[in-house]
Amino acid sequence: MNSGFLFTFAFLVLSLVRGCMVDVQQPTMLMRKKEQQSVSIPCSVNISSCGPHTHLQISWYVFRNDSHHQIDLPSQSLKYELEHLDLKISSLSKADCGVYYCAAALEVTHSGAQAIGQGTPLKVSEMGLNVPQTLLLTLLVLMSVYSLLVLGILICIKTGQFNSVFKRRWSKTNKKEEAASQVIFSGVVQELCKRNLSGDKFQARYNVYQDKSKDLQNTTHCEDIYQNLDE
């Protein structure tokens, strides 16, 4: 009876193992992180038609441009940590870029008792400034410039340099205005001189015309006298 029971139990176990299936699911979208951050790469395993006492083993692999290897979780516990089935990576650096694969296997050796996910790509970029930090930095720069400007004005007022600079500018402005006035006055003088010269020419011509008219009148008067004498 004992031999029959053992035979029946062994038959049932073999039937369960042959029908045991393992399926691994993980996201295939690119995960982006910054340096010094941490990331948790999810992994889920579905087991079907397996016995209640089957033991599942989880391992992680990373594929990079120049290498690929299995992650040694026990010896790198500060860097890598297994949270249930997910892989947590701390203190990220650009060297952590790669594709991470989650693999699951049962202790039985049977087709379908091992499976590996499709891989999750991870990209780590340099630590940069976010929007609030950028705005804060811009505000600090503007406040520093404003403080320096106010301090410079106060120093100039206290040492009297501000008044001297203002006087220099005022004197330069006055000199420019005086030079402009002189230019305008010289232009007016030149115009008046031109007008006076043209008036003198007109007066000379008028005098010549007047002399000629007088000579003509004298000639006519003399002719009248001679004509009267002839009569």
C-alpha positions as a LaTeX table, in Angstrom:
\begin{tabular}{lrrr}
\hline
Residue & $x$ (\AA) & $y$ (\AA) & $z$ (\AA) \\
\hline
Met1 & 0.00 & 0.00 & 0.00 \\
Asn2 & 2.86 & 2.30 & 0.76 \\
Ser3 & 4.48 & 1.63 & $-2.59$ \\
Gly4 & 1.20 & 2.36 & $-4.35$ \\
Phe5 & 0.85 & 5.67 & $-2.53$ \\
Leu6 & 4.38 & 6.72 & $-3.41$ \\
Phe7 & 3.81 & 5.83 & $-7.02$ \\
Thr8 & 0.61 & 7.86 & $-7.13$ \\
Phe9 & 2.30 & 10.88 & $-5.49$ \\
Ala10 & 5.23 & 10.76 & $-7.86$ \\
Phe11 & 2.88 & 10.60 & $-10.84$ \\
Leu12 & 0.96 & 13.64 & $-9.67$ \\
Val13 & 4.16 & 15.65 & $-9.08$ \\
Leu14 & 5.50 & 14.82 & $-12.51$ \\
Ser15 & 2.20 & 15.84 & $-14.07$ \\
Leu16 & 2.31 & 19.18 & $-12.29$ \\
Val17 & 5.93 & 19.83 & $-13.28$ \\
Arg18 & 5.31 & 19.08 & $-16.92$ \\
Gly19 & 2.46 & 21.59 & $-16.98$ \\
Cys20 & 4.30 & 24.28 & $-14.93$ \\
Met21 & 4.68 & 27.60 & $-16.75$ \\
Val22 & 6.52 & 30.79 & $-15.76$ \\
Asp23 & 5.87 & 34.20 & $-17.34$ \\
Val24 & 7.96 & 37.33 & $-16.60$ \\
Gln25 & 6.64 & 40.82 & $-17.29$ \\
Gln26 & 8.55 & 44.08 & $-17.06$ \\
Pro27 & 8.14 & 47.55 & $-18.68$ \\
Thr28 & 9.95 & 48.10 & $-21.96$ \\
Met29 & 9.73 & 51.91 & $-21.96$ \\
Leu30 & 12.91 & 53.91 & $-21.41$ \\
Met31 & 13.44 & 55.03 & $-17.83$ \\
Arg32 & 15.30 & 58.35 & $-17.41$ \\
Lys33 & 17.05 & 59.32 & $-14.22$ \\
Lys34 & 19.65 & 61.78 & $-12.97$ \\
Glu35 & 22.95 & 61.04 & $-11.32$ \\
Gln36 & 22.91 & 60.36 & $-7.56$ \\
Gln37 & 19.22 & 59.42 & $-7.74$ \\
Ser38 & 17.75 & 55.97 & $-7.16$ \\
Val39 & 15.49 & 53.87 & $-9.33$ \\
Ser40 & 13.34 & 50.79 & $-8.90$ \\
Ile41 & 12.92 & 48.62 & $-11.99$ \\
Pro42 & 9.69 & 46.61 & $-11.67$ \\
Cys43 & 9.32 & 42.92 & $-12.42$ \\
Ser44 & 6.31 & 40.63 & $-12.10$ \\
Val45 & 6.20 & 36.85 & $-12.43$ \\
Asn46 & 3.16 & 34.75 & $-13.20$ \\
Ile47 & 3.29 & 31.02 & $-12.40$ \\
Ser48 & 0.67 & 28.63 & $-13.66$ \\
Ser49 & 0.05 & 24.89 & $-13.23$ \\
Cys50 & 2.81 & 24.54 & $-10.65$ \\
Gly51 & 2.84 & 22.79 & $-7.30$ \\
Pro52 & 2.28 & 24.66 & $-4.05$ \\
His53 & 5.83 & 24.11 & $-2.81$ \\
Thr54 & 7.77 & 25.26 & $-5.86$ \\
His55 & 10.60 & 27.66 & $-5.06$ \\
Leu56 & 11.12 & 30.64 & $-7.38$ \\
Gln57 & 14.56 & 32.09 & $-8.01$ \\
Ile58 & 14.94 & 35.67 & $-9.27$ \\
Ser59 & 18.07 & 37.00 & $-10.96$ \\
Trp60 & 18.87 & 40.19 & $-12.80$ \\
Tyr61 & 21.09 & 40.77 & $-15.82$ \\
Val62 & 22.37 & 43.98 & $-17.34$ \\
Phe63 & 23.44 & 44.47 & $-20.95$ \\
Arg64 & 25.64 & 47.46 & $-21.80$ \\
Asn65 & 27.36 & 48.57 & $-24.99$ \\
Asp66 & 30.62 & 46.90 & $-24.10$ \\
Ser67 & 29.65 & 44.20 & $-21.59$ \\
His68 & 26.87 & 42.10 & $-20.09$ \\
His69 & 26.76 & 40.15 & $-16.84$ \\
Gln70 & 24.58 & 38.91 & $-14.04$ \\
Ile71 & 24.21 & 41.30 & $-11.13$ \\
Asp72 & 25.68 & 39.87 & $-7.95$ \\
Leu73 & 23.09 & 41.03 & $-5.44$ \\
Pro74 & 24.65 & 39.64 & $-2.21$ \\
Ser75 & 28.10 & 41.16 & $-2.78$ \\
Gln76 & 26.75 & 44.55 & $-3.96$ \\
Ser77 & 24.04 & 45.10 & $-1.39$ \\
Leu78 & 24.86 & 48.80 & $-1.02$ \\
Lys79 & 24.34 & 49.40 & $-4.73$ \\
Tyr80 & 21.62 & 46.88 & $-5.59$ \\
Glu81 & 18.69 & 45.72 & $-3.54$ \\
Leu82 & 15.92 & 43.26 & $-4.34$ \\
Glu83 & 12.55 & 44.63 & $-3.22$ \\
His84 & 10.28 & 41.59 & $-3.58$ \\
Leu85 & 10.95 & 41.08 & $-7.31$ \\
Asp86 & 11.89 & 44.64 & $-8.27$ \\
Leu87 & 15.51 & 45.75 & $-8.62$ \\
Lys88 & 16.42 & 48.92 & $-6.72$ \\
Ile89 & 19.59 & 50.74 & $-7.78$ \\
Ser90 & 21.02 & 53.46 & $-5.51$ \\
Ser91 & 23.47 & 56.29 & $-6.22$ \\
Leu92 & 23.04 & 56.18 & $-9.97$ \\
Ser93 & 25.87 & 57.14 & $-12.30$ \\
Lys94 & 26.30 & 57.20 & $-16.05$ \\
Ala95 & 27.97 & 53.79 & $-15.80$ \\
Asp96 & 24.58 & 52.32 & $-14.81$ \\
Cys97 & 23.11 & 52.94 & $-18.26$ \\
Gly98 & 21.98 & 49.74 & $-19.94$ \\
Val99 & 19.13 & 47.30 & $-20.42$ \\
Tyr100 & 18.10 & 45.35 & $-17.32$ \\
Tyr101 & 16.51 & 41.91 & $-17.64$ \\
Cys102 & 14.54 & 40.14 & $-14.95$ \\
Ala103 & 14.82 & 36.33 & $-15.01$ \\
Ala104 & 12.76 & 33.82 & $-13.06$ \\
Ala105 & 13.39 & 30.09 & $-12.71$ \\
Leu106 & 11.97 & 27.23 & $-10.71$ \\
Glu107 & 14.10 & 24.62 & $-8.98$ \\
Val108 & 12.76 & 21.96 & $-11.33$ \\
Thr109 & 14.38 & 21.51 & $-14.72$ \\
His110 & 11.57 & 21.52 & $-17.20$ \\
Ser111 & 10.74 & 23.35 & $-20.39$ \\
Gly112 & 8.71 & 26.41 & $-19.43$ \\
Ala113 & 10.03 & 26.51 & $-15.86$ \\
Gln114 & 12.39 & 29.38 & $-16.72$ \\
Ala115 & 11.56 & 32.75 & $-18.25$ \\
Ile116 & 13.16 & 36.16 & $-18.80$ \\
Gly117 & 11.58 & 39.54 & $-19.35$ \\
Gln118 & 11.84 & 41.74 & $-22.42$ \\
Gly119 & 14.23 & 44.15 & $-20.73$ \\
Thr120 & 13.89 & 47.67 & $-19.33$ \\
Pro121 & 16.30 & 50.30 & $-20.71$ \\
Leu122 & 17.73 & 52.78 & $-18.22$ \\
Lys123 & 19.42 & 56.06 & $-19.12$ \\
Val124 & 21.24 & 58.13 & $-16.53$ \\
Ser125 & 22.12 & 61.74 & $-17.36$ \\
Glu126 & 24.19 & 64.34 & $-15.55$ \\
Met127 & 22.69 & 66.19 & $-12.66$ \\
Gly128 & 21.29 & 69.50 & $-13.89$ \\
Leu129 & 19.28 & 72.37 & $-12.49$ \\
Asn130 & 15.51 & 72.06 & $-12.45$ \\
Val131 & 13.11 & 74.94 & $-13.05$ \\
Pro132 & 12.80 & 76.13 & $-9.42$ \\
Gln133 & 16.57 & 76.04 & $-8.95$ \\
Thr134 & 17.07 & 77.97 & $-12.19$ \\
Leu135 & 14.58 & 80.64 & $-11.12$ \\
Leu136 & 16.20 & 80.89 & $-7.70$ \\
Leu137 & 19.65 & 81.26 & $-9.23$ \\
Thr138 & 18.39 & 83.97 & $-11.61$ \\
Leu139 & 16.77 & 85.84 & $-8.71$ \\
Leu140 & 19.98 & 85.69 & $-6.70$ \\
Val141 & 21.99 & 87.07 & $-9.62$ \\
Leu142 & 19.54 & 89.94 & $-10.14$ \\
Met143 & 19.56 & 90.78 & $-6.42$ \\
Ser144 & 23.36 & 90.76 & $-6.41$ \\
Val145 & 23.50 & 93.12 & $-9.39$ \\
Tyr146 & 20.92 & 95.42 & $-7.79$ \\
Ser147 & 22.83 & 95.46 & $-4.48$ \\
Leu148 & 26.10 & 96.28 & $-6.24$ \\
Leu149 & 24.41 & 99.08 & $-8.18$ \\
Val150 & 22.91 & 100.64 & $-5.05$ \\
Leu151 & 26.22 & 100.29 & $-3.20$ \\
Gly152 & 28.09 & 101.97 & $-6.06$ \\
Ile153 & 25.63 & 104.90 & $-6.11$ \\
Leu154 & 25.92 & 105.36 & $-2.34$ \\
Ile155 & 29.72 & 105.35 & $-2.53$ \\
Cys156 & 29.69 & 107.92 & $-5.36$ \\
Ile157 & 27.33 & 110.19 & $-3.43$ \\
Lys158 & 29.36 & 109.89 & $-0.25$ \\
Thr159 & 32.70 & 110.61 & $-1.93$ \\
Gly160 & 31.26 & 113.41 & $-4.09$ \\
Gln161 & 32.14 & 111.69 & $-7.32$ \\
Phe162 & 28.52 & 111.64 & $-8.38$ \\
Asn163 & 28.31 & 115.45 & $-8.29$ \\
Ser164 & 31.58 & 115.82 & $-10.18$ \\
Val165 & 30.40 & 113.44 & $-12.84$ \\
Phe166 & 27.09 & 115.29 & $-13.09$ \\
Lys167 & 28.93 & 118.63 & $-13.37$ \\
Arg168 & 31.17 & 117.25 & $-16.10$ \\
Arg169 & 28.21 & 116.07 & $-18.06$ \\
Trp170 & 26.45 & 119.42 & $-17.50$ \\
Ser171 & 29.52 & 121.33 & $-18.67$ \\
Lys172 & 29.84 & 119.09 & $-21.73$ \\
Thr173 & 26.17 & 119.71 & $-22.52$ \\
Asn174 & 26.62 & 123.48 & $-22.13$ \\
Lys175 & 29.69 & 123.42 & $-24.34$ \\
Lys176 & 27.77 & 121.55 & $-27.00$ \\
Glu177 & 24.90 & 124.02 & $-26.78$ \\
Glu178 & 27.33 & 126.97 & $-26.98$ \\
Ala179 & 29.07 & 125.44 & $-29.96$ \\
Ala180 & 25.71 & 124.92 & $-31.66$ \\
Ser181 & 24.73 & 128.53 & $-30.90$ \\
Gln182 & 28.00 & 129.79 & $-32.33$ \\
Val183 & 27.44 & 127.77 & $-35.48$ \\
Ile184 & 23.94 & 129.19 & $-35.86$ \\
Phe185 & 25.14 & 132.76 & $-35.19$ \\
Ser186 & 27.97 & 132.43 & $-37.71$ \\
Gly187 & 25.45 & 131.18 & $-40.27$ \\
Val188 & 23.21 & 134.15 & $-39.63$ \\
Val189 & 26.16 & 136.52 & $-39.94$ \\
Gln190 & 27.21 & 134.96 & $-43.22$ \\
Glu191 & 23.67 & 135.27 & $-44.54$ \\
Leu192 & 23.51 & 138.92 & $-43.54$ \\
Cys193 & 26.86 & 139.55 & $-45.18$ \\
Lys194 & 25.61 & 137.99 & $-48.36$ \\
Arg195 & 22.51 & 140.14 & $-48.24$ \\
Asn196 & 24.57 & 143.29 & $-47.62$ \\
Leu197 & 26.85 & 142.51 & $-50.54$ \\
Ser198 & 23.89 & 142.03 & $-52.83$ \\
Gly199 & 22.40 & 145.35 & $-51.54$ \\
Asp200 & 25.63 & 147.21 & $-52.26$ \\
Lys201 & 25.70 & 145.84 & $-55.78$ \\
Phe202 & 22.10 & 146.94 & $-56.30$ \\
Gln203 & 22.89 & 150.41 & $-54.92$ \\
Ala204 & 25.90 & 150.75 & $-57.23$ \\
Arg205 & 23.81 & 149.75 & $-60.24$ \\
Tyr206 & 21.09 & 152.17 & $-59.16$ \\
Asn207 & 23.63 & 154.99 & $-58.87$ \\
Val208 & 24.98 & 154.24 & $-62.36$ \\
Tyr209 & 21.42 & 154.29 & $-63.71$ \\
Gln210 & 20.72 & 157.58 & $-61.99$ \\
Asp211 & 23.88 & 159.14 & $-63.49$ \\
Lys212 & 22.95 & 157.99 & $-66.95$ \\
Ser213 & 19.43 & 159.43 & $-66.55$ \\
Lys214 & 20.82 & 162.77 & $-65.47$ \\
Asp215 & 23.22 & 162.88 & $-68.46$ \\
Leu216 & 20.36 & 162.10 & $-70.79$ \\
Gln217 & 18.21 & 164.83 & $-69.33$ \\
Asn218 & 21.02 & 167.37 & $-69.66$ \\
Thr219 & 21.62 & 166.43 & $-73.28$ \\
Thr220 & 17.93 & 166.85 & $-74.12$ \\
His221 & 17.81 & 170.24 & $-72.41$ \\
Cys222 & 20.82 & 171.51 & $-74.37$ \\
Glu223 & 19.29 & 170.42 & $-77.66$ \\
Asp224 & 16.08 & 172.33 & $-76.82$ \\
Ile225 & 18.09 & 175.46 & $-76.15$ \\
Tyr226 & 19.98 & 175.24 & $-79.43$ \\
Gln227 & 16.72 & 174.68 & $-81.31$ \\
Asn228 & 15.18 & 177.76 & $-79.78$ \\
Leu229 & 18.21 & 179.82 & $-80.75$ \\
Asp230 & 17.90 & 178.68 & $-84.33$ \\
Glu231 & 14.31 & 179.82 & $-84.51$ \\
\hline
\end{tabular}
